Structures are given as structure tokens and as C-alpha cells.
């Protein structure tokens, strides 16, 4: 039995998945724009709903591709004399996978988790700016907040302001992307683990796969520099 047509279909479905990922990236950036511009919470929440819809589409697509792959592998193992009803077998497996769906699936979608994380960081970075008009806040407190924020802009490796900050998902510390990747690569060649460069951090195994772009921090740095 030839599965060339099936392979072609799977390839097309994976392309669809890349479109979903692009849509989620765009929705994340729009939400961050809204927070940076101090838009209504409702507007930001609407983007969260969009992200959940994308996550649901991604889950459905993953289940369908998994159903196809499992069906093909089953047929290859069993080598039946007659060509089975592929459509029926795939639908059966797909239905079984979909029956186990839960809301937690969507919440644990990697891009949705990144969206929530960046939204939280964005609000943290820009919260003091939204209070500038509040006369109850003493100027000295605001100066301290800004100074502390600017300290977070400095890479613990280069000791310079970060241009492309990435955050370690394990310990939460940020570094200049090129600087930390260079250290990881060098230590890998030496077959040694990388300790987090942040003073006082006990994390001893920094991996490239644990690093994510910190768009919220980058925006805060850019905003401060514009001033």
C-alpha cells in the first residue's frame, strides 16, 4: 500500500499549523501593544479569547495528524490483504482523541502560556508608568522604581543594556540572547553544564531550549530609551 498521498496531506496540515502559530504570534503582539498603550482590559481580554480559539484549532489539528499517523503505522504493522477504509479508521481514532479534550489542554498550549507570561511581564514593566498622574505617589518612590527597572535592563553577562533579551523559563532570569547562546555553545563543546550567570542563582543547567524571547522587557527598554 502506498501512502504518498497521505504523506502529502500531512505536509499540508503541518503548513496549516504554521499559519496558526503565526496567528498566535500576531495576537500576542497586539495584546502587548494594547497594554503598552494602556487600553481597556476588555480589549486585552478579547485577545486572550482569540488565543484560546487558536489553541483549540491547534489541538484539533494535532489530534487529526496523530490519528492519521497512528492509522498508517497500524496498517504498516498489520499488512492487511485488502485495503482498509482509511477515512473510517482515522475518524475513529480522531473522535477518541477529541473525547478526552479539556479546558486545561488549551491553558497548557505552549504559545498560550507564553502569551499569558508576557502579558504578566508587560503589566509589571509598564504599571509604574500608568500611575504617573497619581499625585499620591511620591517622586522619590517613582525614581526608585525607575532605577530598579533600569537595573533589570542590564545583562548579567555583558553588563550592558540588553537589545535582544531572552528569559530562562526555569529560573526566570534574563540575558542578552547572543551572549548566553555563546556561553551555552562553548560549554557544550567542553561537555560542561552552564550555570545561570545571575549572581546568587542556584540554577546550574541553562539550556537553549529553556530560553524564550522576553518581548515585554524589550518593549520596556525601548520605551525608556525613547524618553
N, C-alpha and C positions, 0 to 999 in steps of 0.2 A: 504494500500500500504506500503510495507517495503522499507525503504531507507538505509538499512545496506550497500548495495554495494556503494551507493552514499557517505555515511559517510567514507567508506574505501578509496574511490577515493580522497575525500577532505583531508584525512590524508596524503595520498601520495603527494598531491600537496603542502601541508604545509612543507613536508620534502624537496621538491624541492626548496621551498622558503628559507629554512635554508642553502641550498647549495649556493644560490645566495648571501645571506648575508655573507657567508664565503668568497666567491669570492671577494666581495666588500671590506672586511677587508684586504684580501691579497693585492689587488690592492692599497689600501690606504698605507699600509706599504711599498710597493715597491716604490710608489711615494715619500714617506718621505725619503727612502734610497737614492733615486736619488738626492733629494735636499741636503741631508747631504753630499753626495759625490760630490756636485757641478757639476752634469751632465747637459747636454744641456736642455734648456727649452722645446725643441721639444719632448724629451723623457718623460718629466713630463706631457706635454700636451697629449701625446699618452695614458697615464694612465687615464687622465680625460675623454678621449673618451671611454675608457674601462668602466669606472664608469657609464657613460651615457647609454652605452649599457646594463649594468646590471640593471640600474634603469628602462629602458624600459621593460626588461624582468620581473622585479618585478611588474611593473604596469599592464602588461598583465596578469600575474598570479593572481594578486589581483582582477582584473576585472572578470576573469573566475570563481574564487572561489565565488565572490559576486553574479555572475549570477546564479550559482548553488544553493547557499543558498537562494536567493530570489525566485527561481523557486520552490524549495522544500517547503518553507514557504507558497507560494501561493497555492500549491496543498493541503497542510495540512489544510489551511483555507477553501478552496472551497469544498474539499472532493468529487471530481467527481466520477460518477459511473464507467466510463471507464478509463483505464489507459491512460493518455495523452502522447504525443510524447515529452519525456523529452529532448532529444537531440535538437529538433527544438526549444523548449521554452528557453533552456539555450543559444543556439546560438543567438536567437533573442535578449535576454537581453544583452549578451556579446557584440554583434555588436552595440547596442545602447550605451553602456558604452564606447566602443572604439571610437565611433564617436565624443566623447567630448574631446578626447586627445589634449593636447597642450604641447609645449616645457616647459612651466612653471611647469608642473607636474613633469618632470624629475629633474628640478632645485630644487624643494622643497622636493625631496626624502630625508628622514632623514639621510641616510648614505652618500649620495652625499653632503649634506650640511656639514656634519662632515668632509668629505674629503676636501672640499674647505676651511673650517675653519682651519683645522690642517695644510694644505699646507701654508696658510697665516701666521700662527703662526710659522711654521718651517722656513720660509724665514726670518721672523723677528728675530728669535733666532740665525740664522746662518749667517745673512747678514754681520755682522761686521767681521766674520772670513774670508769671501771671499775677503775682502778688505785689508787683512794683507799685501799683497805685494805692495800696493799702497803707495809710498813714500810720497805722498802729505798729507797723514793723519798723524797728529802729534801723537807721542807716548802717550802724556798725554791724548788726546782725546780718544784713544783706551783704556787706563787704566780706564778712567771714564766709558766708555761703558761697559767694562767687569764687573766693580764693580756694576753698576746698574743692569746688567743682573744677577749677583750672588745674589743681594738682592731679585730678583724675585724668586729665588730658595728656599727662606725661607718660611715655612708655618706660617701664622699669628696666628695659634692656638698653635702649639708645639714650635715655634721659632727655629726649626731645619730644615736642608735641607730636602726637600721632596724626597721621594723614589717612591711613587705612587701618583703623582699629579692629581687632578681632578679639572675641571674648572666649575664654575657656569655659565650656559648659560644666566642667567638673568642679572647679574652684571659684569660678566667676571673675577671675582677673583678666585684664585686657592688656594687649601688647600690639606693637606695630607689626602688621602682617609679615612683611618681608623679614624682619629681624627674628621673629620666633620661628618662622619656617626654616631660616638658615641654620639656626641652632639645632632644630629637630633633625635636619638633613645631616649636619656634621656629626651629631651624636649617634645617628643611625649607622653611619659609616664606621664609627668606633664601637658599634654594638653596645651602646650605653643608653640608659633612660635619661629623660630630660626633666630636671626639677623646675618647678614654676619659678621664674625669675623674680617674682614679687617677694620682697623681704618679709619673712615671717610665715609664708605659706608652706604648708606641710605636704602639698601635692608633689609627688616625685615621678610621675609618669605622664608628662604632657604629650599628647598625640595630635597630629594634624587633623584627624577625623573628629576631634573634640572641639575644634575651633570654628566659631561662626562669626560672620560679619556683624559688627555692632553698629548698625546704621544710626541708631538713636544717639550714640556717643559722637559719631562723626558729624551728625547734624548740629549737636550742641557745640562742638568745636568750631564748625563753620560759622555758626550764629555768633559766637563770641568774637571770632576774628573780624566779622563784618562790622562790629561795634568799634 
